[in-house]
Amino acid sequence: MSTTEVVLTPAEQDWKPRANPWLIAFVVSLAAFMEVLDTSIANVALPHIAGNLGASQDQSTWVLTSYLVSNAIVLPISGWLVSLFGRKRFFMTCIVLFTISSLICGIAPSLGILLLARILQGAGGGGLQPMAQAILADTFPPRLRGLAFSLYGVTAIFAPSIGPTLGGWITDNYTWRWIFLMNLPVGILALFLVFQLVEDPPYLTKARALGRRIKFDYIGFSLLTLGVGALQILLDKGQEDDWLGSHFIVTLIIVASICLVALVIWELYQKEPIVDVRLFASFNFTTSSIMMFIVGGMSFATTVLMPQFLQANLGYTAEAAGMVLSAAGFVLLCELPFVGMLAGRFPGKYLIAVGWALLTVSMYLSTQRVDLLISFQSATLLRITQYAPMGLVFIPTTAAAYYGMAKEKNNAIAGLINFMRNIGSSVGTSVVTTVLARRTQFHQVRLGSHMIPGSPAFSDTVAGLAQQLQQAGFSSADALKAAYARVYQSLQLQASTMSYIDTFWLLTVAAGAMLVMTFVLKKNDPRASEKVVAH
């Protein structure tokens, strides 16, 4: 029988885990933290990996792409896999697969073996985030979910902020292999604790006890694999290959579009869909999914923008830029428990509205404060204003996705919500890198149009610089060449800075649009009593 046909007794409806819920929350969040950290920690080690394994820089980027592709494929089908294996068993299998593949990554003698291990690691990691979230949703009543999700928020939005800094430190002081090998003790500990503490709720155990054989949806899985795989690769490689200028990228766009549209149509008519697209019939779930998509996009976009600006335009070291990111991450870490408590006392839509309003203001401030004279302290404070409001959006939006939904949908909800956030991260990163490149070219052309020999301002600037350089000991000819070079360098920096400002304007508009969307969410008062729906 399917889970929708399970009849629960009143005692089973009021089920509570035997272990302390907060201990369970810590354990499952530990496993998810390990996985989320791995999505960003390897980025800074790519040059070291390429050099050590004799690969080119372009080849080494597949270390990231291969992981993201397999991870993105597993996320939306995690709810279906739970119905096949049971949630605890599936969660433990994911931990084992992730841990063993981390070991293989750490000892890989060649790039080929490393890529294969990363594919397996991504597949194992794809089940850890949604299952941790689903376990929390079942372990805690609605009034405490916000506080529980604040612990999960540490994994989802704090881990990416410290990943690059930690990865750089490990690579510089030890070797890139320890980026993967450090997962071993964490994975073993998490596996032992999950085995001891976590248990499946009655609606899952009864459904499995009824013993109905679940048919494997070969067509749905094939469409999902091709569609999501093509989408993830084109997002990762699009800007590098010049988007529509590349036949490879155009082919991926066509494949992704056809397969994903066909997947939705196919799954709508399946009794046991591998991806439960019917969840999007819930307006609250759809709105929450869109918001999580934008949260993922903005979180990773700003994580890319700030250190890149500081290093490329202001000459910061990777360590100094990482300190700017980490400061905001630790502020968020301290903030999350308070947001969790607020989420248990006030309707979620109000907290979400405040979060999006603050994000809109912070992105607007970024358009005003980002310049070539910004200090380390100002950059750190600006990063905090960009990142701190994420908690106000993330926690209540996650809780809102479950509002009014049956318990047996928790696993599918968690898988799709995390899928939307992860794809949003890829889209956000891809969009900002593309906008930066295109707008830099635009501003270079526009500013360069004023740098002509007949322009009095341009001639005076060059002459003044040349005179200063002559006084510093340059010959007349060398001083003139150096003056032209410095003016051109200044033009490039100005054009680049203006492109960052344009990108923050784009993020301001996105945050403002989400603020408007907040008002269509249901009130979702956590203190209101819920009617338990049994099927």
ABEGO torsion letter per residue (X at the ends): XBAAABBBBAAAAABBBABBAAAAAAAAAAAAAAAAAAAAAAAAAAAAAAAAAGBBAAAAAAAAAAAAAAAAAAAAAAAAAAAAAEAAAAAAAAAAAAAAAAAAAAABABAAAAAAAAAAAAAAAAAAAAAAAAAAAAABBAAAAAAAAAAAAAAAAAAAAAAAAAAAAAAAABBAAAAAAAAAAAAAAAAAAAAAABBBBAAAAAAAAAGBBBBBBAAAAAAAAAAAAAAAAAAAAAAAAGEAABAAAAAAAAAAAAAAAAAAAAAAABABBABBAAAAABAAAAAAAAAAAAAAAAAAAAAAAAAAAAAAAAGBBAAAAAAAAAAAAAAAAAAAAAAAAAAAABBAAAAAAAAAAAAAAAAAAAAAABBAABBAAAAAAAAAAAAAAAAAAAAAAAAAAABGBBAAAAAAAAAAAAAAAAAAAAAAAAAAAAAAAAAAAAAAAAAAAABBAABAAAAAAAAAAAAAAAAAGBBAAAAAAAAAAAAAAAAAAAAAAAAAAAAAAAAAAAAAAAAAAAAABBAGBAABBBBBBBX
